[in-house]
Amino acid sequence: MLSINAQTKMCLLLGNPVEHSLSPLLHNTAYKALGMNYVYLASRVEKDRVGEAVAGIRALSVAGANVTSPHKEAVIPYLDSVSEEAEVIRSVNTIVNREGHLYGATTDGAGFYHALKQSAPDYNISQPILIFGAGGAARAITYTMAGSGAREILIVNRSVAKANELAALINKKTGKNNCSALSLDDPELPGELKNFRLFIYTLPTDLDYLIAMLCKSGVAFNKSICFDLRYSPAMSAVLQQFKQMGGRTYNGLDMLLWQAIIAFEEITGNKAPITEMQKAVKSKISQT
């Protein structure tokens, strides 16, 4: 049980919705393990009150905050500075209050890469990557994987214009031309699937069209890996389809953990108690 007093420092999660989030569990577990006088609370923020919420961080001397959907881009104009990565991909999920100076960063890409190396240490960064989606998490992961030396990245999205924009952004930033885009309903997509070894699903829901396309493609994914950034349910319909086709599948629980670890260390300056945080989140998932 956390003890709250006049010296307690507060950290927040800003988003909508936030009631389902495991972030309070992860961060409060870390504070307790290290004996830190901090508390982490989830705050539901409406889209027209993002500026007020960020101003509140400064006014109330909140130590820091995490930002989740749909506010990762909306918070940026209200911050004093952001990391180079956050500026490029237009996405912030971590705010650090440095004596009234609000600094924004993103842990999405780094969190994913840590989870990938932990779950699939045999994956070679030179192997082609296919990313479903072009939102904030997809932008962060594409940026990180391209910067880590990915040889080829294909971005697949409903809006091919948005996917093309992301591909062009990454190509310009890296100085290479190894990132391209396709629409989800492009007739060339089924034939392209066999060329990729890592599939990253960043969309918020299962797409029946995509599942049917995977099934009809007849591709054997026995040498491929599929990551779905969602952690609930533990085995999504997309992951089930990949598994049936021989692929190795992973959900987003480890990414969630590593995002929290990196954010905790950014905000508090302390080394995160990884084992305790991992045990807490896995215990909670097993209960639900």
Secondary structure, DSSP 8 states (H G I E B T S, - for coil): -----TT-EEEEEEESS-TT-SHHHHHHHHHHHHT--EEEEEEE--GGGHHHHHHHHHHTT--EEEE-TT-TTTTGGGSSEE-HHHHHHT---EEEEETTEEEEE--HHHHHHHHHHHH-TT--TTS-EEEE--SHHHHHHHHHHHHTT-S-EEEEESSHHHHHHHHHHHHHHHT---EEEEETT-TTHHHHGGG-SEEEE--SS--HHHHHHHHHH----TT-EEEES--SSSS-HHHHHHHHTT-EEE-THHHHHHHHHHHHHHHH-S---HHHHHHHHHHHHHH-
